[in-house]
């Protein structure tokens, strides 16, 4: 895969993002108020992965912090989402990711960004 476009949507709450992307494969970013990326993730369906209290715990932990969540739908198979996640983590080196930071991803994907792009991706 040569390039892939991510169309980002911005949410002040993980619960809102989870509802909006219910049933959809996605890549997501958690940022601080200045939109610096803290964590990158991917999942088949945020509604199923972050059931019940887990989503509420994320919002509670960030209460009044100004943290934001950016989600982009990726309907392709899990292997592609995981490759996109690895490329983002390697490039951005987010503080709260442990994997994919030291070695370049096995599958290199040129990422293009659209929609409500976090400031950290515009630099």
Contact map, one row per residue, 1 for C-alpha under 8 A:
111100000000000000000000000000000000000000000000000000000000000000000000000000000000000000000000000000000001100000000000000
111100000000000000000000000000000000000000000000000000000000000000000000000000000000000000000000000000000001110000000000000
111110000000000000000000000000000000000000000000000000000000000000000000000000000000000000000000000000000000111100000000000
111111000000000000000000000000000000000000000000000000000000000000000000000000000000000000000000000000000000111100000000000
001111100000000000000000000000000000000000000000000000000000000000000000000000000000000000000000000000000000001111000000000
000111110000000000000000000000000000000000000000000000000000000000000001110000000000000000000000000000000000001111000000000
000011111000000000000000000000000000000000000000000000000000000000000001100000000000000000000000000000000000000011111000000
000001111100000000000000000000000000000000000000000000000000000000000111100000000000000000000000000000000000000011111100000
000000111110000000000000000000000000000000000000000000000000000000000111000000000000000000000000000000000000000000111000000
000000011111000000000000000000000000000000000000000000000000000000011110000000000000000000000000000000000000000000011000000
000000001111110110000000000000000000000000000000000000000000000000011100000000000000000000000000000000000000000000000000000
000000000111110100000000000000000000000000000000000000000000000001111000000000000000000000000000000000000000000000000000000
000000000011111110000000000000000000000000000000000000000010000000011000000000000000000000000000000000000000000000000000000
000000000011111111000000000000000000000000000000000000110110000000001000000000000000000000000000000000000000000000000000000
000000000000111111100000000000000000000000000000000000110010000000000000000000000000000000000000000000000000000000000000000
000000000011111111110000000000000000000000000000000000000000000000000000000000000000000000000000000000000000000000000000000
000000000010111111111000000000000000000000000000000000000000000000001110000000000000000000000000000000000000000000000000000
000000000000011111111100000000000000000000000110010000100000000000000000000000000000000000000000000000000000000000000000000
000000000000001111111100000000000000000000000010000000000000000000000000000000000000000000000000000000000000000000000000000
000000000000000111111100000000000000000000000000000000000000000000000000000000000000000000000000000000000000000000000000000
000000000000000011111111110000000000000000001110000000000000000000000010100000000000000000000000000000000000000000000000000
000000000000000001111111000000000000000000001111000000000000000000000000000000000000000000000000000000000000000000000000000
000000000000000000001111100000000000000000011111000000000000000000000000000000000000000000000000000000000000000000000000000
000000000000000000001111110000000000000000011100000000000000000000000000111000000000000000000000000000000000000000000000000
000000000000000000001011111000000000000001111100000000000000000000000000111101001000000000000000000000000000000000000000000
000000000000000000001001111100000000000001111100000000000000000000000011111000001000000000000000000000000000000000000000000
000000000000000000000000111110000000000111100000000000000000000000000011110000001001100000000000000000000000000000000000000
000000000000000000000000011111000000000111000000000000000000000000001111000000000000000000000000000000000000000000000000000
000000000000000000000000001111100000111110000000000000000000000000001110000000000000000000000000000000000000000000000000000
000000000000000000000000000111110000111100000000000000000000000000111100000000000000000000000000000000000000000000000000000
000000000000000000000000000011111111111000000000000000000000000000111100000000000000000000000000000000000000000000000000000
000000000000000000000000000001111111110000000000000000000000000011110000000000000000000000000000000000000000000000000000000
000000000000000000000000000000111111000000000000000000000000000011110000000000000000000000000000000000000000000000000000000
000000000000000000000000000000111111000000000000000000000000000000000000000000000000000000000000000000000000000000000010000
000000000000000000000000000000111111100000000000000000000000000000110000000000000000000000000000000000000000000000000111000
000000000000000000000000000000111111110000000000000000000000000000000000000000000000000000000000000000000000000000000111000
000000000000000000000000000011110011111100000000000000000000000000000000000000000000000000010110000000000000000000000001000
000000000000000000000000000011110001111100000000000000000000000000000000000000000000000000000111100000000000000000000000000
000000000000000000000000000011100000111110000000000000000000000000000000000000000000000000000111100000000000000000000000000
000000000000000000000000001111000000111111000000000000000000000000000000000000000000100110000100100000000000000000000000000
000000000000000000000000001110000000001111100000000000000000000000000000000000000000100000000000000000000000000000000000000
000000000000000000000000111100000000000111110000000000000000000000000000000000001100100000000000000000000000000000000000000
000000000000000000000000111000000000000011111100100000000000000000000000000001001000000000000000000000000000000000000000000
000000000000000000000011110000000000000001111100100000000000000000000000000001000000000000000000000000000000000000000000000
000000000000000000001111110000000000000000111111100000000000000000000000000000000000000000000000000000000000000000000000000
000000000000000001001111110000000000000000111111110000000000000000000000000000000000000000000000000000000000000000000000000
000000000000000001101110000000000000000000001111111000000000000000000000000000000000000000000000000000000000000000000000000
000000000000000000000110000000000000000000001111111000000000000000000000000000000000000000000000000000000000000000000000000
000000000000000000000000000000000000000000111111111000000000000000000000000000000000000000000000000000000000000000000000000
000000000000000001000000000000000000000000000111111111100000000000000000000000000000000000000000000000000000000000000000000
000000000000000000000000000000000000000000000011111111100000000000000000000000000000000000000000000000000000000000000000000
000000000000000000000000000000000000000000000000011111110000000000000000000000000000000000000000000000000000000000000000000
000000000000000000000000000000000000000000000000011111111000000000000000000000000000000000000000000000000000000000000000000
000000000000000000000000000000000000000000000000011111111100000000000000000000000000000000000000000000000000000000000000000
000000000000011001000000000000000000000000000000011111111110000000000000000000000000000000000000000000000000000000000000000
000000000000011000000000000000000000000000000000000111111111000000000000000000000000000000000000000000000000000000000000000
000000000000000000000000000000000000000000000000000011111111100000000000000000000000000000000000000000000000000000000000000
000000000000010000000000000000000000000000000000000001111111110000000000000000000000000000000000000000000000000000000000000
000000000000111000000000000000000000000000000000000000111111111000000000000000000000000000000000000000000000000000000000000
000000000000000000000000000000000000000000000000000000011111111000000000000000000000000000000000000000000000000000000000000
000000000000000000000000000000000000000000000000000000001111111000000000000000000000000000000000000000000000000000000000000
000000000000000000000000000000000000000000000000000000000111111111100000000000000000000000000000000000000000000000000000000
000000000000000000000000000000000000000000000000000000000011111111000000000000000000000000000000000000000000000000000000000
000000000000000000000000000000000000000000000000000000000000011111100000000000000000000000000000000000000000000000000000000
000000000000000000000000000000011000000000000000000000000000011111100000000000000000000000000000000000000000000000000000000
000000000001000000000000000000011000000000000000000000000000011111110000000000000000000000000000000000000000000000000000000
000000000001000000000000000001111010000000000000000000000000010111111000000000000000000000000000000000000000000000000000000
000000000111100000000000000001111010000000000000000000000000000001111100000000000000000000000000000000000000000000000000000
000000000111110010000000000111100000000000000000000000000000000000111110000000000000000000000000000000000000000000000000000
000000011110000010000000000111100000000000000000000000000000000000011111000000000000000000000000000000000000000000001100000
000000011100000010001000011110000000000000000000000000000000000000001111100000000000000000000000000000000000000000000000000
000001111000000000000000011100000000000000000000000000000000000000000111110000000000000000000000000000000000000000000000000
000001110000000000001001111000000000000000000000000000000000000000000011111000000000000000000000000000000000000000000000000
000001000000000000000001111000000000000000000000000000000000000000000001111100001000000000000000000000000000000000000000000
000000000000000000000001110000000000000000000000000000000000000000000000111110000000000000000000000000000000000000000000000
000000000000000000000000100000000000000000000000000000000000000000000000011111011000000000000000000000000000000000000000000
000000000000000000000000000000000000000000000000000000000000000000000000001111111000000000000000000000000000000000000000000
000000000000000000000000100000000000000000110000000000000000000000000000000111111100000000000000000000000000000000000000000
000000000000000000000000000000000000000000000000000000000000000000000000000011111110000000000000000000000000000000000000000
000000000000000000000000000000000000000000000000000000000000000000000000000111111111000000000000000000000000000000000000000
000000000000000000000000111000000000000001100000000000000000000000000000010111111111100000000000000000000000000000000000000
000000000000000000000000000000000000000001000000000000000000000000000000000001111111110000000000000000000000000000000000000
000000000000000000000000000000000000000000000000000000000000000000000000000000111111111000000000000000001111100000000000000
000000000000000000000000001000000000000000000000000000000000000000000000000000011111111100000000000000000000101000000000000
000000000000000000000000001000000000000111000000000000000000000000000000000000001111111110000000000000000000000000000000000
000000000000000000000000000000000000000000000000000000000000000000000000000000000111111111000000000100001000000000000000000
000000000000000000000000000000000000000000000000000000000000000000000000000000000011111111100000000100011001100000000000000
000000000000000000000000000000000000000100000000000000000000000000000000000000000001111111111000000000000000000000000000000
000000000000000000000000000000000000000100000000000000000000000000000000000000000000111111111100101110000000000000000000000
000000000000000000000000000000000000000000000000000000000000000000000000000000000000011111111000000111111000000000000000000
000000000000000000000000000000000000000000000000000000000000000000000000000000000000001111111000000000000000000000000000000
000000000000000000000000000000000000100000000000000000000000000000000000000000000000000111111100000000000000000000000000000
000000000000000000000000000000000000000000000000000000000000000000000000000000000000000111111110100010000000000000000000000
000000000000000000000000000000000000111100000000000000000000000000000000000000000000000010011111100000000000000000000000000
000000000000000000000000000000000000111000000000000000000000000000000000000000000000000000001111100000000000000000000000000
000000000000000000000000000000000000011000000000000000000000000000000000000000000000000000000111110000000000000000000000000
000000000000000000000000000000000000011100000000000000000000000000000000000000000000000010001111111110000000000000000000000
000000000000000000000000000000000000000000000000000000000000000000000000000000000000000000000001111110000000000000000000000
000000000000000000000000000000000000000000000000000000000000000000000000000000000000000010000000111111000000000000000000000
000000000000000000000000000000000000000000000000000000000000000000000000000000000000011011000000111111111000000000000000000
000000000000000000000000000000000000000000000000000000000000000000000000000000000000000011001000111111110000000000000000000
000000000000000000000000000000000000000000000000000000000000000000000000000000000000000001000000001111110000000000000000000
000000000000000000000000000000000000000000000000000000000000000000000000000000000000000001000000000111111000000000000000000
000000000000000000000000000000000000000000000000000000000000000000000000000000000000001001000000000111111100000000000000000
000000000000000000000000000000000000000000000000000000000000000000000000000000000010011001000000000100111111000000000000000
000000000000000000000000000000000000000000000000000000000000000000000000000000000010000000000000000000011111000000000000000
000000000000000000000000000000000000000000000000000000000000000000000000000000000010000000000000000000001111100000000000000
110000000000000000000000000000000000000000000000000000000000000000000000000000000010001000000000000000001111110000000000000
111100000000000000000000000000000000000000000000000000000000000000000000000000000011001000000000000000000011111000000000000
011100000000000000000000000000000000000000000000000000000000000000000000000000000000000000000000000000000001111100000000000
001111000000000000000000000000000000000000000000000000000000000000000000000000000001000000000000000000000000111110000000000
001111000000000000000000000000000000000000000000000000000000000000000000000000000000000000000000000000000000011111000000000
000011110000000000000000000000000000000000000000000000000000000000000000000000000000000000000000000000000000001111101000100
000011110000000000000000000000000000000000000000000000000000000000000000000000000000000000000000000000000000000111111000000
000000111000000000000000000000000000000000000000000000000000000000000000000000000000000000000000000000000000000011111000000
000000111100000000000000000000000000000000000000000000000000000000000000000000000000000000000000000000000000000001111100000
000000111100000000000000000000000000000000000000000000000000000000000100000000000000000000000000000000000000000011111110110
000000010000000000000000000000000011000000000000000000000000000000000100000000000000000000000000000000000000000000011111110
000000000000000000000000000000000111000000000000000000000000000000000000000000000000000000000000000000000000000000001111111
000000000000000000000000000000000011100000000000000000000000000000000000000000000000000000000000000000000000000000000111111
000000000000000000000000000000000000000000000000000000000000000000000000000000000000000000000000000000000000000010001111111
000000000000000000000000000000000000000000000000000000000000000000000000000000000000000000000000000000000000000000001111111
000000000000000000000000000000000000000000000000000000000000000000000000000000000000000000000000000000000000000000000011111
